[in-house]
Amino acid sequence: MKNPVIIGITPFERPDVKLALSLHNANAFPVLHLGRDRATAADAIQQLAKKCPEGFGVCLVSDALLDLQLPEQVTLAVLPYGLKPPANKHIKLFYQIHDIVEARKAHAEGAAGIIVKGNEGAGKVAYESSYVLFQRVVKEFADLEVYIQGGVGIHTAAGAMALGAAGVILDSQLVLFPECSAPENIKRVCEKLSGTETKLIGNTRVLVRPNSPVLADDADEKDLEPYFTGLDLEKNLLPLGQDIAIGQDLANRYKKIDKLVFGLREAIYGHLRQAKSLDVISEDNELAKDLGIN
């Protein structure tokens, strides 16, 4: 098995420099989500470039930010298929795709990698779940790096790697870790969520802002306002995936980003070694005999 690539994208479509740097220090690949506010994005890029000379990625969702000057430390751009890519030739392009047709187009246009962004994820998502769409994509594009974003946890990461994924993407799962710079009021809200509170508006999964009955009454709207500024969704929406529920379990178990990344890699290797030693899918194996199936 190839060494699994673990990529972390800063959640809420916000450029969280502190979290990106923590991902880098934990030996995960950090991707700074640039959001939609130009000044904030430009400042965050420069901050991270000074602190992370080994390189990092950016995630783009807005046409207005495509002409930002990206320093040489930016080696990867993640963007939804259909958005015009930045002109920098030294940057690899990973397209987030939402159906098999987009995957074929991205492959034909020479994408360095494809990220399957399933229905469980935050922001623009697919109609199908991550795992279902991933199986269709990875079967067709054996010659291309395919990653999975949305619904990734300790066990599903191992399943994705077993089926041929090059790696996995974390975003909403990172919200509740102390390295994430989200306001404490937002974190207190997210601690209470099961994921079912997020809503699909069109093809975009979001959580509504404070003053809605979904969110806590003690959320200070003034403190949270920066997390909504610049979104070209409605102002009362915040990109968040159903995998916030997975994030609760991960934060309770691992406490810190470095322990999460280490634990994720250990789980991937351990699960696959166990599956291989137990031979769970061979004909007439012990599991098949116990269940009375062929």
C-alpha positions as CSV (number, residue, x, y, z in Angstrom):
1,M,0.0,0.0,0.0
2,K,1.2,3.5,-0.8
3,N,1.8,5.9,2.0
4,P,-1.6,7.5,2.7
5,V,-1.8,11.2,2.1
6,I,-3.7,13.1,4.8
7,I,-4.8,16.6,3.7
8,G,-6.5,19.1,6.0
9,I,-8.5,22.0,4.6
10,T,-9.3,24.8,7.0
11,P,-13.1,24.6,7.8
12,F,-15.9,27.0,7.4
13,E,-14.4,28.3,4.2
14,R,-12.1,30.5,6.3
15,P,-8.3,30.9,6.0
16,D,-7.2,29.6,9.5
17,V,-3.4,30.1,9.6
18,K,-3.0,28.6,13.0
19,L,-4.8,25.4,12.1
20,A,-2.9,25.1,8.8
21,L,0.4,25.4,10.5
22,S,-0.7,22.8,13.1
23,L,-1.5,20.4,10.3
24,H,1.9,21.0,8.7
25,N,3.6,20.3,12.1
26,A,1.6,17.1,12.4
27,N,2.9,15.8,9.0
28,A,-0.4,16.3,7.3
29,F,-0.6,18.5,4.2
30,P,-2.2,21.8,5.0
31,V,-4.6,23.5,2.6
32,L,-5.6,27.1,3.5
33,H,-9.2,27.7,2.4
34,L,-9.1,31.3,1.0
35,G,-12.8,32.0,1.4
36,R,-14.3,34.9,-0.4
37,D,-12.8,38.0,1.2
38,R,-9.8,39.2,-0.8
39,A,-7.9,41.1,1.9
40,T,-8.3,38.4,4.5
41,A,-7.1,35.7,2.0
42,A,-4.1,37.7,0.9
43,D,-3.0,38.4,4.5
44,A,-3.4,34.7,5.5
45,I,-1.3,33.5,2.5
46,Q,1.6,35.8,3.4
47,Q,1.4,34.8,7.1
48,L,1.5,31.1,6.3
49,A,4.2,31.4,3.6
50,K,6.6,32.9,6.3
51,K,5.8,30.1,8.8
52,C,5.6,27.2,6.4
53,P,8.4,27.3,3.8
54,E,8.1,23.7,3.0
55,G,4.9,24.3,1.1
56,F,1.1,24.3,1.5
57,G,-2.0,24.3,-0.6
58,V,-4.9,26.7,-1.1
59,C,-8.6,26.1,-1.7
60,L,-10.4,28.5,-4.0
61,V,-14.2,28.9,-4.4
62,S,-14.4,32.4,-5.7
63,D,-13.6,33.9,-9.1
64,A,-12.7,37.1,-7.4
65,L,-9.6,35.5,-5.8
66,L,-8.2,33.8,-8.8
67,D,-5.7,36.5,-9.6
68,L,-4.2,36.7,-6.2
69,Q,-0.4,36.5,-6.2
70,L,0.5,33.1,-4.8
71,P,4.0,32.7,-3.5
72,E,6.2,29.8,-4.4
73,Q,5.3,28.1,-1.1
74,V,1.9,27.4,-2.6
75,T,2.3,24.0,-4.4
76,L,-1.3,22.9,-4.7
77,A,-4.6,24.5,-5.6
78,V,-7.9,22.7,-4.7
79,L,-11.0,24.0,-6.5
80,P,-14.4,22.8,-7.5
81,Y,-14.5,21.6,-11.1
82,G,-15.7,24.4,-13.4
83,L,-13.8,27.2,-11.6
84,K,-11.1,28.7,-13.7
85,P,-7.7,27.6,-12.3
86,P,-5.0,30.0,-11.3
87,A,-2.3,30.7,-13.9
88,N,0.7,29.6,-11.8
89,K,2.4,26.8,-13.7
90,H,4.2,25.4,-10.7
91,I,1.0,24.7,-8.8
92,K,-0.7,21.2,-9.0
93,L,-4.4,21.3,-9.6
94,F,-6.8,19.0,-7.6
95,Y,-10.4,19.3,-8.7
96,Q,-13.3,18.7,-6.3
97,I,-15.8,16.7,-8.4
98,H,-19.5,16.1,-7.6
99,D,-20.4,13.5,-10.3
100,I,-18.8,11.1,-12.7
101,V,-19.2,13.5,-15.6
102,E,-17.1,16.2,-13.8
103,A,-14.5,13.5,-13.0
104,R,-14.2,12.6,-16.7
105,K,-13.8,16.3,-17.7
106,A,-11.2,17.0,-15.0
107,H,-9.2,13.9,-16.0
108,A,-9.4,15.0,-19.7
109,E,-8.1,18.5,-18.7
110,G,-5.0,17.1,-17.0
111,A,-5.9,17.4,-13.3
112,A,-3.1,16.2,-11.1
113,G,-5.8,14.7,-8.8
114,I,-9.5,14.3,-8.2
115,I,-11.2,14.9,-4.9
116,V,-14.6,13.2,-4.6
117,K,-16.6,15.5,-2.5
118,G,-19.7,13.6,-1.3
119,N,-23.0,14.7,0.1
120,E,-21.9,14.6,3.7
121,G,-19.3,17.4,3.2
122,A,-19.4,21.1,3.7
123,G,-20.2,23.7,1.0
124,K,-20.8,22.5,-2.5
125,V,-21.4,18.8,-2.5
126,A,-22.4,15.8,-4.6
127,Y,-25.9,14.3,-4.7
128,E,-24.3,10.9,-3.8
129,S,-22.5,10.0,-0.7
130,S,-18.7,10.2,-0.7
131,Y,-18.1,6.5,-0.5
132,V,-20.7,5.6,-3.2
133,L,-19.4,8.2,-5.7
134,F,-15.8,7.4,-4.8
135,Q,-16.2,3.7,-5.8
136,R,-17.5,4.8,-9.2
137,V,-14.7,7.2,-9.8
138,V,-11.8,5.2,-8.6
139,K,-12.9,2.2,-10.7
140,E,-12.8,4.3,-13.9
141,F,-9.6,6.3,-13.2
142,A,-6.9,3.9,-12.0
143,D,-4.2,6.1,-13.5
144,L,-5.2,9.2,-11.5
145,E,-4.8,10.2,-7.8
146,V,-8.3,10.1,-6.3
147,Y,-9.0,11.5,-2.8
148,I,-12.2,11.4,-0.7
149,Q,-13.7,14.3,1.1
150,G,-16.8,14.1,3.2
151,G,-17.6,11.6,6.0
152,V,-14.0,10.6,6.5
153,G,-13.3,9.0,9.9
154,I,-10.9,6.4,11.3
155,H,-12.6,3.4,9.8
156,T,-13.8,4.9,6.5
157,A,-10.3,6.2,5.8
158,A,-9.0,2.6,5.8
159,G,-11.8,1.5,3.6
160,A,-11.0,4.2,1.1
161,M,-7.4,3.3,1.0
162,A,-8.2,-0.4,0.5
163,L,-10.2,0.5,-2.6
164,G,-7.3,2.6,-4.0
165,A,-7.6,6.1,-2.7
166,A,-4.4,8.1,-2.7
167,G,-5.5,9.8,0.5
168,V,-8.3,11.5,2.5
169,I,-9.4,15.0,3.2
170,L,-10.4,16.4,6.6
171,D,-12.2,19.7,7.1
172,S,-15.3,19.9,9.3
173,Q,-13.8,17.1,11.4
174,L,-11.1,19.6,12.5
175,V,-13.5,22.3,14.0
176,L,-13.5,21.1,17.6
177,F,-9.7,20.6,18.0
178,P,-8.0,23.4,20.0
179,E,-5.8,24.3,17.1
180,C,-8.8,25.5,15.1
181,S,-9.3,29.3,15.5
182,A,-13.1,29.2,15.2
183,P,-14.7,31.3,18.0
184,E,-15.6,29.4,21.1
185,N,-19.3,30.2,20.7
186,I,-19.3,28.4,17.3
187,K,-17.4,25.4,18.9
188,R,-19.9,25.2,21.7
189,V,-22.7,25.0,19.1
190,C,-20.9,22.4,17.1
191,E,-20.3,20.2,20.2
192,K,-24.1,19.7,20.3
193,L,-24.7,18.8,16.6
194,S,-25.5,15.4,15.2
195,G,-24.9,16.5,11.7
196,T,-28.6,16.3,10.8
197,E,-29.0,20.0,11.6
198,T,-27.0,21.0,8.5
199,K,-29.2,21.7,5.5
200,L,-28.8,21.3,1.7
201,I,-29.6,24.5,-0.1
202,G,-29.4,23.6,-3.8
203,N,-26.2,21.6,-3.9
204,T,-24.6,23.4,-0.9
205,R,-24.5,22.0,2.7
206,V,-24.6,24.7,5.4
207,L,-25.5,25.5,9.0
208,V,-27.6,28.5,9.7
209,R,-26.2,31.4,11.7
210,P,-27.0,32.5,15.2
211,N,-30.5,33.8,16.1
212,S,-31.9,30.6,14.5
213,P,-33.5,28.0,16.8
214,V,-30.9,25.5,15.5
215,L,-28.0,27.4,17.3
216,A,-27.4,28.2,20.9
217,D,-29.0,31.2,22.4
218,D,-25.7,32.3,24.0
219,A,-23.9,32.7,20.7
220,D,-22.8,36.3,20.4
221,E,-23.6,37.4,16.9
222,K,-21.0,40.3,17.0
223,D,-18.3,37.8,17.8
224,L,-19.3,35.4,15.1
225,E,-19.8,38.0,12.3
226,P,-16.4,37.5,10.7
227,Y,-17.3,33.9,10.0
228,F,-20.1,35.0,7.8
229,T,-18.5,38.1,6.2
230,G,-17.8,37.7,2.5
231,L,-19.8,34.5,2.0
232,D,-21.8,34.8,-1.3
233,L,-24.3,32.4,0.2
234,E,-27.0,34.0,2.2
235,K,-25.5,35.8,5.2
236,N,-27.2,33.5,7.6
237,L,-25.4,30.4,6.3
238,L,-22.2,28.8,7.3
239,P,-20.6,25.9,5.4
240,L,-20.5,22.8,7.6
241,G,-20.6,19.1,6.9
242,Q,-22.5,16.3,8.5
243,D,-19.0,15.0,9.5
244,I,-19.0,17.5,12.4
245,A,-20.4,14.5,14.3
246,I,-17.3,12.5,13.4
247,G,-15.2,15.5,14.5
248,Q,-16.8,15.3,18.0
249,D,-15.6,11.7,18.4
250,L,-12.2,12.5,17.0
251,A,-11.6,15.5,19.2
252,N,-12.7,13.6,22.3
253,R,-10.4,10.7,21.5
254,Y,-7.3,12.4,20.2
255,K,-7.4,15.9,21.8
256,K,-4.7,17.4,19.5
257,I,-4.1,17.5,15.7
258,D,-0.8,15.7,15.8
259,K,-2.3,12.8,17.7
260,L,-5.3,12.7,15.3
261,V,-3.0,12.5,12.2
262,F,-0.8,9.8,13.9
263,G,-3.9,7.9,14.9
264,L,-5.5,8.1,11.5
265,R,-2.3,6.6,9.9
266,E,-2.1,3.9,12.5
267,A,-5.7,3.0,12.0
268,I,-5.3,2.8,8.2
269,Y,-2.3,0.5,8.4
270,G,-3.8,-1.6,11.3
271,H,-7.2,-2.1,9.7
272,L,-5.7,-3.2,6.4
273,R,-3.2,-5.6,8.0
274,Q,-6.0,-7.1,10.0
275,A,-8.2,-7.5,7.0
276,K,-5.4,-9.1,5.1
277,S,-4.6,-11.6,7.9
278,L,-8.2,-12.5,8.5
279,D,-8.9,-12.8,4.7
280,V,-12.4,-11.5,5.3
281,I,-13.6,-11.5,1.7
282,S,-12.2,-14.9,0.4
283,E,-14.6,-17.7,-0.4
284,D,-15.5,-20.0,2.5
285,N,-13.5,-17.9,5.1
286,E,-14.3,-18.1,8.8
287,L,-16.7,-15.1,8.6
288,A,-18.6,-16.6,5.7
289,K,-18.9,-19.9,7.6
290,D,-20.2,-18.1,10.7
291,L,-22.8,-16.2,8.6
292,G,-23.7,-19.2,6.5
293,I,-22.9,-17.5,3.2
294,N,-20.7,-18.4,0.2
